[in-house]
Amino acid sequence: MVETIQSVDRKLCCSCNKDVTQGKRMKDREGKYWCLECGIADQLKKGGASGASMCPECDRPTAMLDLVKHGTRYICNECHHAISAIESRKMTGSAALKDPAKRIRLALAVLMLAASAALITSFYMGII
């Protein structure tokens, strides 16, 4: 019986050589991997006291520690809230029709609107 050993590309921090293959990591423009601790320390060293990084969504400088994970990216808090609000609005329309109570209220509102239109039309035509 022959066992096959799969090759796993290990991702090592370029500063401390910590294995970051399965953990949280950063990747710089040169393609080097950093563990979060070394990456943040390097950004603080490069960016001064603020440790500023650019939000990939709006290109505003944002402190590294203020970036929020949204999906697979880290973005600033303002962009995170804006995108989350847009995504929740997209889901609300279809989710509202799945709720039976909301469907009944919607049907009653449409029925009342149709009845009101019929009454107004009847009144203007002199039927009532």
C-alpha positions in Angstrom: 0.0 0.0 0.0 1.4 3.4 -1.0 0.4 6.4 0.9 0.3 9.7 -0.8 1.5 12.7 1.1 -0.1 15.9 -0.1 2.2 18.9 -0.2 0.9 21.9 1.8 2.4 25.2 1.1 3.2 26.6 4.5 2.9 30.3 5.0 5.5 31.6 7.4 5.7 35.1 8.9 8.6 36.9 7.2 9.5 38.5 10.5 9.3 35.8 13.2 8.9 32.6 11.0 5.6 31.7 12.8 3.4 29.3 10.8 0.4 31.4 9.7 -1.0 28.8 7.2 -4.2 28.3 9.2 -4.2 31.4 11.3 -4.9 35.1 10.8 -2.3 36.7 8.6 -1.5 39.7 6.5 0.2 39.8 3.1 2.2 42.8 1.8 2.5 44.1 -1.7 5.6 42.0 -2.2 3.7 38.8 -1.4 5.3 38.2 2.0 3.2 36.9 4.8 3.1 38.4 8.3 1.5 37.2 11.5 -0.9 39.8 12.8 1.4 40.8 15.7 4.4 41.4 13.4 2.3 43.0 10.7 0.7 45.5 13.0 4.1 46.2 14.6 5.6 46.8 11.2 2.7 49.1 10.2 3.0 51.1 13.4 6.7 51.4 12.7 6.2 52.6 9.1 3.1 54.7 9.8 4.2 56.4 12.9 2.0 56.4 16.0 -1.3 56.0 14.1 -0.3 52.8 12.2 -2.4 54.0 9.3 -3.4 51.7 6.5 -5.6 52.4 3.5 -9.2 51.1 3.5 -9.4 49.1 0.2 -13.1 50.2 -0.2 -12.8 54.0 0.1 -9.0 54.6 0.1 -9.1 56.6 3.3 -6.3 56.2 5.8 -7.5 54.1 8.7 -5.7 52.9 11.8 -4.8 49.2 11.4 -6.6 48.3 14.6 -9.8 50.0 13.4 -10.2 47.9 10.3 -13.2 45.5 10.5 -13.4 42.1 8.7 -16.1 42.1 6.1 -16.3 38.9 4.2 -12.7 38.1 3.2 -11.4 41.7 3.4 -10.6 44.2 6.2 -12.3 47.6 5.6 -12.9 50.7 7.7 -15.9 50.9 10.0 -17.8 53.4 7.9 -17.6 51.2 4.8 -18.5 48.2 6.8 -21.7 49.9 8.1 -22.6 51.3 4.7 -22.2 47.9 2.9 -24.0 46.0 5.7 -26.9 48.5 5.4 -27.1 48.0 1.6 -26.9 44.2 2.0 -29.7 44.1 4.7 -32.0 46.3 2.5 -31.5 43.8 -0.4 -32.5 40.9 1.8 -35.5 42.7 3.4 -37.6 42.8 0.3 -37.6 39.0 -0.3 -37.6 38.1 3.3 -40.7 40.3 4.0 -42.7 38.2 1.5 -41.7 35.0 3.2 -43.3 36.1 6.5 -47.0 35.0 6.5 -48.1 37.8 8.8 -46.5 40.4 6.5 -48.1 38.8 3.4 -51.5 39.0 5.0 -51.1 42.6 5.9 -49.9 43.4 2.4 -52.9 41.5 0.8 -55.3 43.4 3.1 -53.7 46.8 2.2 -54.0 46.0 -1.6 -57.6 44.9 -1.0 -58.4 48.1 0.8 -56.8 50.2 -1.9 -58.8 48.4 -4.6 -62.1 48.8 -2.6 -61.3 52.5 -2.1 -60.7 53.0 -5.8 -63.9 51.2 -6.6 -65.9 53.4 -4.2 -64.4 56.6 -5.6 -65.0 55.5 -9.2 -68.6 54.6 -8.3 -69.1 58.0 -6.6 -67.9 59.9 -9.6 -69.9 57.9 -12.1 -73.1 58.6 -10.0 -73.7 55.0 -9.0 -73.7 55.8 -5.3 
